[in-house]
Amino acid sequence: MTQPTGPIKNRNAIIFGFSPQAEIWNGRFAMIGFIGILLVEFFAHQGILHFWGIL
């Protein structure tokens, strides 16, 4: 059995800057925001722009 040669990195850690982890976190937050907008529209029975009074 081989042992890892270096420290094991947390692949889900928040790393600032341009990195693959940044894109993963960006996608996760975008999905949460999209679901939030859908929930507002579902429970308010109106679009998000009407809900905010923009239209």
Phi and psi restraints in degrees (range 20) as a CNS / XPLOR table:
assign (resid 1 and name C) (resid 2 and name N)
       (resid 2 and name CA) (resid 2 and name C) 1.0 -98.8 20.0 2
assign (resid 2 and name N) (resid 2 and name CA)
       (resid 2 and name C) (resid 3 and name N) 1.0 146.6 20.0 2
assign (resid 2 and name C) (resid 3 and name N)
       (resid 3 and name CA) (resid 3 and name C) 1.0 -99.0 20.0 2
assign (resid 3 and name N) (resid 3 and name CA)
       (resid 3 and name C) (resid 4 and name N) 1.0 147.9 20.0 2
assign (resid 3 and name C) (resid 4 and name N)
       (resid 4 and name CA) (resid 4 and name C) 1.0 -62.2 20.0 2
assign (resid 4 and name N) (resid 4 and name CA)
       (resid 4 and name C) (resid 5 and name N) 1.0 142.7 20.0 2
assign (resid 4 and name C) (resid 5 and name N)
       (resid 5 and name CA) (resid 5 and name C) 1.0 -82.9 20.0 2
assign (resid 5 and name N) (resid 5 and name CA)
       (resid 5 and name C) (resid 6 and name N) 1.0 -25.8 20.0 2
assign (resid 5 and name C) (resid 6 and name N)
       (resid 6 and name CA) (resid 6 and name C) 1.0 -127.3 20.0 2
assign (resid 6 and name N) (resid 6 and name CA)
       (resid 6 and name C) (resid 7 and name N) 1.0 -178.9 20.0 2
assign (resid 6 and name C) (resid 7 and name N)
       (resid 7 and name CA) (resid 7 and name C) 1.0 -67.9 20.0 2
assign (resid 7 and name N) (resid 7 and name CA)
       (resid 7 and name C) (resid 8 and name N) 1.0 146.6 20.0 2
assign (resid 7 and name C) (resid 8 and name N)
       (resid 8 and name CA) (resid 8 and name C) 1.0 -82.2 20.0 2
assign (resid 8 and name N) (resid 8 and name CA)
       (resid 8 and name C) (resid 9 and name N) 1.0 124.8 20.0 2
assign (resid 8 and name C) (resid 9 and name N)
       (resid 9 and name CA) (resid 9 and name C) 1.0 -90.3 20.0 2
assign (resid 9 and name N) (resid 9 and name CA)
       (resid 9 and name C) (resid 10 and name N) 1.0 145.7 20.0 2
assign (resid 9 and name C) (resid 10 and name N)
       (resid 10 and name CA) (resid 10 and name C) 1.0 -80.1 20.0 2
assign (resid 10 and name N) (resid 10 and name CA)
       (resid 10 and name C) (resid 11 and name N) 1.0 111.5 20.0 2
assign (resid 10 and name C) (resid 11 and name N)
       (resid 11 and name CA) (resid 11 and name C) 1.0 -69.4 20.0 2
assign (resid 11 and name N) (resid 11 and name CA)
       (resid 11 and name C) (resid 12 and name N) 1.0 -18.5 20.0 2
assign (resid 11 and name C) (resid 12 and name N)
       (resid 12 and name CA) (resid 12 and name C) 1.0 -100.7 20.0 2
assign (resid 12 and name N) (resid 12 and name CA)
       (resid 12 and name C) (resid 13 and name N) 1.0 8.1 20.0 2
assign (resid 12 and name C) (resid 13 and name N)
       (resid 13 and name CA) (resid 13 and name C) 1.0 -68.2 20.0 2
assign (resid 13 and name N) (resid 13 and name CA)
       (resid 13 and name C) (resid 14 and name N) 1.0 147.4 20.0 2
assign (resid 13 and name C) (resid 14 and name N)
       (resid 14 and name CA) (resid 14 and name C) 1.0 -78.8 20.0 2
assign (resid 14 and name N) (resid 14 and name CA)
       (resid 14 and name C) (resid 15 and name N) 1.0 116.9 20.0 2
assign (resid 14 and name C) (resid 15 and name N)
       (resid 15 and name CA) (resid 15 and name C) 1.0 -118.3 20.0 2
assign (resid 15 and name N) (resid 15 and name CA)
       (resid 15 and name C) (resid 16 and name N) 1.0 125.2 20.0 2
assign (resid 15 and name C) (resid 16 and name N)
       (resid 16 and name CA) (resid 16 and name C) 1.0 -82.1 20.0 2
assign (resid 16 and name N) (resid 16 and name CA)
       (resid 16 and name C) (resid 17 and name N) 1.0 147.4 20.0 2
assign (resid 16 and name C) (resid 17 and name N)
       (resid 17 and name CA) (resid 17 and name C) 1.0 108.4 20.0 2
assign (resid 17 and name N) (resid 17 and name CA)
       (resid 17 and name C) (resid 18 and name N) 1.0 -175.2 20.0 2
assign (resid 17 and name C) (resid 18 and name N)
       (resid 18 and name CA) (resid 18 and name C) 1.0 -82.7 20.0 2
assign (resid 18 and name N) (resid 18 and name CA)
       (resid 18 and name C) (resid 19 and name N) 1.0 107.0 20.0 2
assign (resid 18 and name C) (resid 19 and name N)
       (resid 19 and name CA) (resid 19 and name C) 1.0 -151.8 20.0 2
assign (resid 19 and name N) (resid 19 and name CA)
       (resid 19 and name C) (resid 20 and name N) 1.0 161.3 20.0 2
assign (resid 19 and name C) (resid 20 and name N)
       (resid 20 and name CA) (resid 20 and name C) 1.0 -59.4 20.0 2
assign (resid 20 and name N) (resid 20 and name CA)
       (resid 20 and name C) (resid 21 and name N) 1.0 -33.8 20.0 2
assign (resid 20 and name C) (resid 21 and name N)
       (resid 21 and name CA) (resid 21 and name C) 1.0 -65.2 20.0 2
assign (resid 21 and name N) (resid 21 and name CA)
       (resid 21 and name C) (resid 22 and name N) 1.0 -33.7 20.0 2
assign (resid 21 and name C) (resid 22 and name N)
       (resid 22 and name CA) (resid 22 and name C) 1.0 -63.6 20.0 2
assign (resid 22 and name N) (resid 22 and name CA)
       (resid 22 and name C) (resid 23 and name N) 1.0 -40.2 20.0 2
assign (resid 22 and name C) (resid 23 and name N)
       (resid 23 and name CA) (resid 23 and name C) 1.0 -68.3 20.0 2
assign (resid 23 and name N) (resid 23 and name CA)
       (resid 23 and name C) (resid 24 and name N) 1.0 -35.7 20.0 2
assign (resid 23 and name C) (resid 24 and name N)
       (resid 24 and name CA) (resid 24 and name C) 1.0 -64.1 20.0 2
assign (resid 24 and name N) (resid 24 and name CA)
       (resid 24 and name C) (resid 25 and name N) 1.0 -47.4 20.0 2
assign (resid 24 and name C) (resid 25 and name N)
       (resid 25 and name CA) (resid 25 and name C) 1.0 -64.8 20.0 2
assign (resid 25 and name N) (resid 25 and name CA)
       (resid 25 and name C) (resid 26 and name N) 1.0 -38.5 20.0 2
assign (resid 25 and name C) (resid 26 and name N)
       (resid 26 and name CA) (resid 26 and name C) 1.0 -60.6 20.0 2
assign (resid 26 and name N) (resid 26 and name CA)
       (resid 26 and name C) (resid 27 and name N) 1.0 -44.0 20.0 2
assign (resid 26 and name C) (resid 27 and name N)
       (resid 27 and name CA) (resid 27 and name C) 1.0 -64.2 20.0 2
assign (resid 27 and name N) (resid 27 and name CA)
       (resid 27 and name C) (resid 28 and name N) 1.0 -39.3 20.0 2
assign (resid 27 and name C) (resid 28 and name N)
       (resid 28 and name CA) (resid 28 and name C) 1.0 -64.1 20.0 2
assign (resid 28 and name N) (resid 28 and name CA)
       (resid 28 and name C) (resid 29 and name N) 1.0 -45.5 20.0 2
assign (resid 28 and name C) (resid 29 and name N)
       (resid 29 and name CA) (resid 29 and name C) 1.0 -66.8 20.0 2
assign (resid 29 and name N) (resid 29 and name CA)
       (resid 29 and name C) (resid 30 and name N) 1.0 -34.4 20.0 2
assign (resid 29 and name C) (resid 30 and name N)
       (resid 30 and name CA) (resid 30 and name C) 1.0 -64.8 20.0 2
assign (resid 30 and name N) (resid 30 and name CA)
       (resid 30 and name C) (resid 31 and name N) 1.0 -40.3 20.0 2
assign (resid 30 and name C) (resid 31 and name N)
       (resid 31 and name CA) (resid 31 and name C) 1.0 -65.6 20.0 2
assign (resid 31 and name N) (resid 31 and name CA)
       (resid 31 and name C) (resid 32 and name N) 1.0 -40.2 20.0 2
assign (resid 31 and name C) (resid 32 and name N)
       (resid 32 and name CA) (resid 32 and name C) 1.0 -64.0 20.0 2
assign (resid 32 and name N) (resid 32 and name CA)
       (resid 32 and name C) (resid 33 and name N) 1.0 -42.6 20.0 2
assign (resid 32 and name C) (resid 33 and name N)
       (resid 33 and name CA) (resid 33 and name C) 1.0 -63.9 20.0 2
assign (resid 33 and name N) (resid 33 and name CA)
       (resid 33 and name C) (resid 34 and name N) 1.0 -41.5 20.0 2
assign (resid 33 and name C) (resid 34 and name N)
       (resid 34 and name CA) (resid 34 and name C) 1.0 -63.4 20.0 2
assign (resid 34 and name N) (resid 34 and name CA)
       (resid 34 and name C) (resid 35 and name N) 1.0 -43.8 20.0 2
assign (resid 34 and name C) (resid 35 and name N)
       (resid 35 and name CA) (resid 35 and name C) 1.0 -64.0 20.0 2
assign (resid 35 and name N) (resid 35 and name CA)
       (resid 35 and name C) (resid 36 and name N) 1.0 -37.6 20.0 2
assign (resid 35 and name C) (resid 36 and name N)
       (resid 36 and name CA) (resid 36 and name C) 1.0 -61.8 20.0 2
assign (resid 36 and name N) (resid 36 and name CA)
       (resid 36 and name C) (resid 37 and name N) 1.0 -42.6 20.0 2
assign (resid 36 and name C) (resid 37 and name N)
       (resid 37 and name CA) (resid 37 and name C) 1.0 -63.9 20.0 2
assign (resid 37 and name N) (resid 37 and name CA)
       (resid 37 and name C) (resid 38 and name N) 1.0 -42.4 20.0 2
assign (resid 37 and name C) (resid 38 and name N)
       (resid 38 and name CA) (resid 38 and name C) 1.0 -61.9 20.0 2
assign (resid 38 and name N) (resid 38 and name CA)
       (resid 38 and name C) (resid 39 and name N) 1.0 -39.3 20.0 2
assign (resid 38 and name C) (resid 39 and name N)
       (resid 39 and name CA) (resid 39 and name C) 1.0 -66.1 20.0 2
assign (resid 39 and name N) (resid 39 and name CA)
       (resid 39 and name C) (resid 40 and name N) 1.0 -41.2 20.0 2
assign (resid 39 and name C) (resid 40 and name N)
       (resid 40 and name CA) (resid 40 and name C) 1.0 -61.0 20.0 2
assign (resid 40 and name N) (resid 40 and name CA)
       (resid 40 and name C) (resid 41 and name N) 1.0 -46.2 20.0 2
assign (resid 40 and name C) (resid 41 and name N)
       (resid 41 and name CA) (resid 41 and name C) 1.0 -65.1 20.0 2
assign (resid 41 and name N) (resid 41 and name CA)
       (resid 41 and name C) (resid 42 and name N) 1.0 -36.3 20.0 2
assign (resid 41 and name C) (resid 42 and name N)
       (resid 42 and name CA) (resid 42 and name C) 1.0 -68.5 20.0 2
assign (resid 42 and name N) (resid 42 and name CA)
       (resid 42 and name C) (resid 43 and name N) 1.0 -46.8 20.0 2
assign (resid 42 and name C) (resid 43 and name N)
       (resid 43 and name CA) (resid 43 and name C) 1.0 -81.4 20.0 2
assign (resid 43 and name N) (resid 43 and name CA)
       (resid 43 and name C) (resid 44 and name N) 1.0 -27.6 20.0 2
assign (resid 43 and name C) (resid 44 and name N)
       (resid 44 and name CA) (resid 44 and name C) 1.0 -88.1 20.0 2
assign (resid 44 and name N) (resid 44 and name CA)
       (resid 44 and name C) (resid 45 and name N) 1.0 -14.2 20.0 2
assign (resid 44 and name C) (resid 45 and name N)
       (resid 45 and name CA) (resid 45 and name C) 1.0 58.1 20.0 2
assign (resid 45 and name N) (resid 45 and name CA)
       (resid 45 and name C) (resid 46 and name N) 1.0 33.6 20.0 2
assign (resid 45 and name C) (resid 46 and name N)
       (resid 46 and name CA) (resid 46 and name C) 1.0 -155.0 20.0 2
assign (resid 46 and name N) (resid 46 and name CA)
       (resid 46 and name C) (resid 47 and name N) 1.0 161.5 20.0 2
assign (resid 46 and name C) (resid 47 and name N)
       (resid 47 and name CA) (resid 47 and name C) 1.0 -68.3 20.0 2
assign (resid 47 and name N) (resid 47 and name CA)
       (resid 47 and name C) (resid 48 and name N) 1.0 162.1 20.0 2
assign (resid 47 and name C) (resid 48 and name N)
       (resid 48 and name CA) (resid 48 and name C) 1.0 -64.8 20.0 2
assign (resid 48 and name N) (resid 48 and name CA)
       (resid 48 and name C) (resid 49 and name N) 1.0 -35.3 20.0 2
assign (resid 48 and name C) (resid 49 and name N)
       (resid 49 and name CA) (resid 49 and name C) 1.0 -70.4 20.0 2
assign (resid 49 and name N) (resid 49 and name CA)
       (resid 49 and name C) (resid 50 and name N) 1.0 -36.4 20.0 2
assign (resid 49 and name C) (resid 50 and name N)
       (resid 50 and name CA) (resid 50 and name C) 1.0 -69.6 20.0 2
assign (resid 50 and name N) (resid 50 and name CA)
       (resid 50 and name C) (resid 51 and name N) 1.0 -36.8 20.0 2
assign (resid 50 and name C) (resid 51 and name N)
       (resid 51 and name CA) (resid 51 and name C) 1.0 -61.6 20.0 2
assign (resid 51 and name N) (resid 51 and name CA)
       (resid 51 and name C) (resid 52 and name N) 1.0 -40.1 20.0 2
assign (resid 51 and name C) (resid 52 and name N)
       (resid 52 and name CA) (resid 52 and name C) 1.0 -82.5 20.0 2
assign (resid 52 and name N) (resid 52 and name CA)
       (resid 52 and name C) (resid 53 and name N) 1.0 -6.9 20.0 2
assign (resid 52 and name C) (resid 53 and name N)
       (resid 53 and name CA) (resid 53 and name C) 1.0 79.7 20.0 2
assign (resid 53 and name N) (resid 53 and name CA)
       (resid 53 and name C) (resid 54 and name N) 1.0 20.7 20.0 2
assign (resid 53 and name C) (resid 54 and name N)
       (resid 54 and name CA) (resid 54 and name C) 1.0 -81.2 20.0 2
assign (resid 54 and name N) (resid 54 and name CA)
       (resid 54 and name C) (resid 55 and name N) 1.0 -36.5 20.0 2
